[in-house]
Amino acid sequence: MPDRLSLLRDIPCFSEWSQITELHGGNSKEFKFRLQDATGQLCMLRVTSIDRFQLEQQEYANLTRLEPFDLPMPKPLQFGLCNGGNHIYMLLSWIEGKTVADLLPLLAETEQYNLGLKAGALLARLHRLSVIPSPIDWKRHYTEIVDKILGNYWISGIVLDNETSGLDYLRNHKDLLDGRPLVVKHGDYHAANLILTPENTMAMIDFDRCGIGDPYEEFAILVWTAAKHPAFARGQITGYFNGPTPADFFPLLAYYITVYAFEHVTWALGYGKNSPAVIKKTAEDLLDLFDGYRQPLPRWYRDRKN
């Protein structure tokens, strides 16, 4: 790790740190380290290139904004430039535990569902504490996002066999976006960004996509976990509402998942990991969750056992 450590030496307090260990996995665009500071506190240090300055600065600002709510999440400790200004560093408090993504394959469905309950309750807590007044007209704002996503889809070269039903749903249900409440969203709330602590509580990490939006939009990414662990996904929805699911939730979820399906096409093409045929099939499967939009509940929720 000597080359990596050379990135850190001009960070204030570097000389006071001990037990610096490089971590692997997660975002390939950054280096991560676990360390102990002068007080004995365990910390997470993230280092990335200067071209991501605005994104990293925004994430640190989001963490700072949420800190007064005392949520189970990393606390912002230090932010700045390092390696002669060629890199950015972010020092955060350490969250001990295992990711929910690592735990789910090892658990029975009932245990997966119970973890989902915890995840949903935590997400509800975030959204309740962070409801904000905003001048944003959500319908207008999100319609512009959808138009851009669909524009990129049209020129992608991929045509989904079931695109018509999805496009019709988006066209005919824009009114669902009227008057939506706005909150600070985590932005990437899924099993790999959730930690189960040794105290059996849930914590959330990685706020680099945090932003303002409709709280229900936060659930669109749940489709990936639901594909393998539907009990967890159902538990998250139940835990979030802690009571009856509002009548507008599933129609809006269908809307956001539909947008997500079209967005996945161009995102996955740019990512370059899968072939166009695999990308096409994945997006079509997302649209098929609603059986031609005859009703808005996704298949993994309708087939629930819990």
C-alpha positions as CSV (number, residue, x, y, z in Angstrom):
1,M,0.0,0.0,0.0
2,P,3.0,2.5,0.0
3,D,1.7,4.2,-3.3
4,R,-1.7,4.7,-1.8
5,L,-0.3,6.1,1.4
6,S,1.6,8.7,-0.6
7,L,-1.8,10.2,-1.5
8,L,-2.6,10.9,2.2
9,R,0.6,12.4,3.6
10,D,-0.4,16.0,3.3
11,I,-3.8,15.5,5.0
12,P,-3.9,17.4,8.3
13,C,-3.6,14.9,11.2
14,F,-2.2,12.2,9.0
15,S,0.7,11.7,11.4
16,E,-1.7,11.1,14.2
17,W,-3.5,8.2,12.5
18,S,-2.7,4.6,13.1
19,Q,-3.9,1.2,11.8
20,I,-4.4,2.5,8.3
21,T,-5.9,-0.4,6.2
22,E,-7.0,-0.1,2.6
23,L,-10.4,-1.5,1.9
24,H,-11.5,-3.1,-1.4
25,G,-14.8,-3.3,-3.2
26,G,-17.5,-0.7,-3.9
27,N,-16.9,2.4,-6.0
28,S,-13.9,1.7,-8.3
29,K,-13.4,5.5,-8.7
30,E,-12.2,5.9,-5.1
31,F,-9.8,4.5,-2.6
32,K,-11.1,3.6,0.9
33,F,-9.2,3.2,4.1
34,R,-10.1,2.2,7.7
35,L,-8.1,4.0,10.3
36,Q,-7.9,5.0,13.9
37,D,-7.5,8.7,14.8
38,A,-5.7,10.3,17.7
39,T,-8.7,9.8,20.0
40,G,-8.9,6.1,19.2
41,Q,-12.0,6.6,17.1
42,L,-12.4,4.3,14.0
43,C,-12.9,6.3,10.8
44,M,-13.5,5.8,7.1
45,L,-11.3,7.7,4.7
46,R,-12.3,8.0,1.1
47,V,-10.0,9.4,-1.5
48,T,-10.9,10.2,-5.1
49,S,-9.6,12.3,-8.1
50,I,-10.0,16.0,-8.2
51,D,-12.4,15.8,-11.2
52,R,-15.1,14.5,-8.8
53,F,-14.7,17.6,-6.5
54,Q,-18.2,19.0,-7.0
55,L,-19.9,15.6,-6.4
56,E,-17.8,14.8,-3.3
57,Q,-18.3,18.3,-2.0
58,Q,-22.1,17.9,-2.4
59,E,-22.1,14.6,-0.6
60,Y,-20.2,16.0,2.3
61,A,-22.6,18.9,2.4
62,N,-25.5,16.4,2.4
63,L,-24.0,14.6,5.3
64,T,-23.4,17.8,7.2
65,R,-27.0,18.9,6.6
66,L,-28.4,15.6,7.9
67,E,-26.0,15.4,10.9
68,P,-28.3,17.3,13.4
69,F,-31.0,14.6,12.9
70,D,-28.7,12.0,14.6
71,L,-29.5,9.3,12.1
72,P,-27.5,6.0,12.0
73,M,-25.1,7.1,9.3
74,P,-21.5,8.2,8.9
75,K,-20.7,11.5,10.6
76,P,-18.7,14.0,8.5
77,L,-15.4,14.8,10.2
78,Q,-13.1,16.4,7.6
79,F,-13.0,17.3,3.9
80,G,-10.4,18.8,1.6
81,L,-7.7,18.4,-1.0
82,C,-4.7,16.0,-0.7
83,N,-1.8,14.7,-2.8
84,G,-0.8,18.2,-3.8
85,G,-4.4,19.1,-4.9
86,N,-4.8,16.2,-7.3
87,H,-7.2,14.3,-5.0
88,I,-10.0,14.9,-2.6
89,Y,-10.4,13.2,0.7
90,M,-13.4,12.8,3.0
91,L,-13.1,11.5,6.5
92,L,-16.1,10.0,8.1
93,S,-17.0,8.1,11.3
94,W,-16.8,4.3,10.9
95,I,-20.0,2.2,10.9
96,E,-19.3,-1.3,12.2
97,G,-21.2,-4.2,10.9
98,K,-22.0,-6.3,7.8
99,T,-23.8,-5.1,4.7
100,V,-27.3,-6.3,4.2
101,A,-26.4,-7.5,0.7
102,D,-23.9,-9.9,2.2
103,L,-26.4,-11.2,4.8
104,L,-29.5,-11.7,2.7
105,P,-28.3,-14.9,0.8
106,L,-27.6,-16.5,4.2
107,L,-31.0,-15.9,5.7
108,A,-34.4,-17.6,5.5
109,E,-37.2,-15.6,3.9
110,T,-38.7,-14.6,7.3
111,E,-35.4,-13.2,8.4
112,Q,-35.0,-11.4,5.1
113,Y,-38.5,-9.9,5.6
114,N,-37.5,-8.7,9.1
115,L,-34.4,-7.0,7.8
116,G,-36.6,-5.3,5.3
117,L,-38.8,-4.0,8.1
118,K,-35.8,-2.4,9.7
119,A,-34.7,-0.9,6.4
120,G,-38.1,0.5,5.7
121,A,-38.4,2.0,9.2
122,L,-35.0,3.7,8.8
123,L,-35.9,5.1,5.4
124,A,-39.1,6.5,6.8
125,R,-37.2,8.1,9.6
126,L,-34.9,9.8,7.1
127,H,-37.8,11.1,5.1
128,R,-39.8,12.3,8.0
129,L,-36.9,14.2,9.5
130,S,-35.9,15.8,6.3
131,V,-39.2,17.0,4.8
132,I,-38.3,20.4,3.4
133,P,-40.0,23.4,1.9
134,S,-38.9,23.7,-1.7
135,P,-39.7,26.0,-4.7
136,I,-39.3,23.0,-7.0
137,D,-42.4,22.1,-9.1
138,W,-41.9,18.3,-8.9
139,K,-44.1,17.5,-11.9
140,R,-42.3,19.9,-14.1
141,H,-38.9,19.0,-12.8
142,Y,-39.4,15.2,-13.1
143,T,-41.1,15.5,-16.5
144,E,-37.9,17.2,-17.8
145,I,-35.9,14.3,-16.4
146,V,-38.1,11.8,-18.1
147,D,-37.9,13.6,-21.4
148,K,-34.1,13.5,-21.2
149,I,-34.1,9.8,-20.3
150,L,-36.5,8.9,-23.2
151,G,-34.5,11.1,-25.6
152,N,-31.4,9.1,-24.7
153,Y,-33.3,5.8,-25.1
154,W,-34.5,6.7,-28.6
155,I,-31.0,7.1,-29.8
156,S,-29.5,4.1,-27.9
157,G,-30.2,1.7,-30.7
158,I,-32.1,-0.7,-28.4
159,V,-35.8,-1.1,-28.8
160,L,-37.7,-2.8,-26.0
161,D,-40.3,-5.3,-27.3
162,N,-42.8,-4.1,-24.6
163,E,-41.9,-0.4,-24.8
164,T,-45.5,0.7,-25.8
165,S,-47.1,-0.3,-22.6
166,G,-44.4,1.5,-20.6
167,L,-44.6,4.6,-22.7
168,D,-48.4,4.6,-22.5
169,Y,-48.3,4.4,-18.7
170,L,-45.9,7.3,-18.5
171,R,-48.0,9.4,-20.9
172,N,-51.3,8.7,-19.2
173,H,-50.2,9.0,-15.5
174,K,-48.3,12.3,-15.3
175,D,-50.9,13.6,-13.0
176,L,-49.6,11.3,-10.3
177,L,-46.6,13.7,-10.0
178,D,-48.8,16.6,-9.0
179,G,-48.3,18.0,-5.5
180,R,-45.8,15.4,-4.3
181,P,-44.0,16.1,-1.0
182,L,-40.2,16.6,-1.3
183,V,-37.6,15.3,1.1
184,V,-33.9,14.7,1.2
185,K,-33.5,11.3,-0.4
186,H,-30.6,8.9,0.2
187,G,-30.6,8.4,-3.6
188,D,-29.1,4.9,-3.6
189,Y,-30.9,3.1,-0.9
190,H,-30.3,-0.6,-1.4
191,A,-28.9,-3.6,0.4
192,A,-25.3,-2.9,-0.3
193,N,-25.6,0.5,1.3
194,L,-27.2,-0.7,4.4
195,I,-25.2,-2.0,7.4
196,L,-26.5,-4.3,10.1
197,T,-24.5,-3.4,13.2
198,P,-23.4,-5.7,16.0
199,E,-26.3,-4.2,18.1
200,N,-28.7,-5.5,15.4
201,T,-29.7,-2.0,14.3
202,M,-29.7,-0.7,10.7
203,A,-27.4,2.0,9.4
204,M,-27.0,3.6,6.0
205,I,-23.9,4.6,4.1
206,D,-22.8,6.1,0.8
207,F,-24.7,9.3,0.3
208,D,-23.1,10.3,-3.0
209,R,-26.4,10.3,-4.8
210,C,-28.3,12.1,-2.1
211,G,-30.7,14.8,-3.3
212,I,-34.1,16.3,-3.1
213,G,-37.1,14.5,-4.5
214,D,-40.3,12.5,-4.1
215,P,-39.9,10.0,-1.2
216,Y,-41.6,7.3,-3.3
217,E,-39.0,7.6,-6.0
218,E,-36.5,6.2,-3.5
219,F,-38.1,2.8,-3.9
220,A,-37.5,2.4,-7.6
221,I,-34.0,0.9,-7.0
222,L,-35.6,-1.7,-4.8
223,V,-36.3,-3.8,-8.0
224,W,-32.7,-5.1,-8.0
225,T,-33.0,-6.5,-4.4
226,A,-36.5,-7.7,-5.1
227,A,-35.3,-9.8,-8.0
228,K,-33.3,-12.1,-5.7
229,H,-34.8,-11.4,-2.3
230,P,-38.5,-10.4,-2.7
231,A,-39.2,-10.9,1.0
232,F,-36.8,-8.2,1.9
233,A,-38.4,-5.8,-0.6
234,R,-41.8,-6.5,0.8
235,G,-40.6,-6.0,4.3
236,Q,-39.1,-2.6,3.4
237,I,-42.4,-1.3,2.0
238,T,-44.3,-2.6,5.1
239,G,-41.7,-1.2,7.5
240,Y,-41.7,2.2,5.8
241,F,-45.4,2.7,6.2
242,N,-45.9,0.8,9.4
243,G,-49.6,0.5,8.5
244,P,-51.8,0.5,5.4
245,T,-50.0,1.3,2.2
246,P,-51.3,4.6,0.8
247,A,-53.5,4.3,-2.4
248,D,-51.1,6.4,-4.5
249,F,-47.9,4.4,-3.6
250,F,-48.0,1.5,-6.0
251,P,-49.2,3.6,-9.0
252,L,-46.3,6.0,-8.4
253,L,-43.9,3.2,-7.8
254,A,-44.9,1.7,-11.2
255,Y,-44.3,5.1,-12.7
256,Y,-40.8,5.4,-11.3
257,I,-39.8,1.8,-12.1
258,T,-41.0,2.4,-15.6
259,V,-38.7,5.4,-15.9
260,Y,-35.9,3.4,-14.3
261,A,-36.3,0.7,-17.0
262,F,-35.7,3.2,-19.8
263,E,-32.9,4.8,-18.0
264,H,-31.3,1.5,-17.4
265,V,-30.8,1.0,-21.1
266,T,-28.5,4.0,-21.7
267,W,-26.9,3.7,-18.2
268,A,-25.9,0.1,-18.8
269,L,-24.7,0.8,-22.3
270,G,-22.4,3.5,-21.0
271,Y,-21.2,1.2,-18.1
272,G,-20.1,-1.4,-20.7
273,K,-20.4,-4.4,-18.5
274,N,-23.3,-6.3,-20.3
275,S,-24.1,-7.0,-23.9
276,P,-27.0,-5.1,-25.6
277,A,-29.1,-8.3,-25.5
278,V,-28.7,-8.6,-21.7
279,I,-29.5,-4.9,-21.2
280,K,-32.6,-5.2,-23.4
281,K,-33.8,-8.3,-21.5
282,T,-33.2,-6.6,-18.1
283,A,-35.2,-3.5,-19.1
284,E,-38.0,-5.6,-20.5
285,D,-38.2,-7.6,-17.3
286,L,-38.7,-4.4,-15.4
287,L,-41.6,-3.3,-17.6
288,D,-43.1,-6.9,-17.3
289,L,-43.4,-6.6,-13.6
290,F,-46.8,-5.0,-14.0
291,D,-48.3,-7.5,-16.5
292,G,-49.0,-5.0,-19.2
293,Y,-50.0,-2.4,-16.5
294,R,-53.3,-4.0,-15.9
295,Q,-52.6,-3.2,-12.2
296,P,-49.7,-1.3,-10.6
297,L,-48.4,-3.9,-8.0
298,P,-45.1,-5.4,-9.1
299,R,-45.1,-9.2,-9.4
300,W,-42.7,-9.7,-6.5
301,Y,-45.1,-7.9,-4.2
302,R,-48.2,-9.7,-5.4
303,D,-46.6,-13.1,-4.9
304,R,-45.9,-12.3,-1.3
305,K,-45.9,-14.9,1.4
306,N,-45.4,-12.5,4.3
